[in-house]
Amino acid sequence: MQASVGDELLVHGRTVGQHDRTARVLEVKGENGAPPYKVKFDDDGHEALMSPGPDTVVRHHGERR
């Protein structure tokens, strides 16, 4: 997985009733766009350091939805 500052991570809910979440990449801590990423979640403004798993999709900045 590779992401850049400004990209959006879409984290799919893994259990029944858990909704998808989106987070904006604030900082890339790994080399060449690799995780971990400092992110800010859109739904509650929480900031976290995350290494996304297979349930996460990168939406690159400027990419059509």
Secondary structure, DSSP 8 states (H G I E B T S, - for coil): ----TT-EEEE---STT---EEEEEEEE-SGGG-S-EEEEETTT--EEEE---TTEEEE-TT---
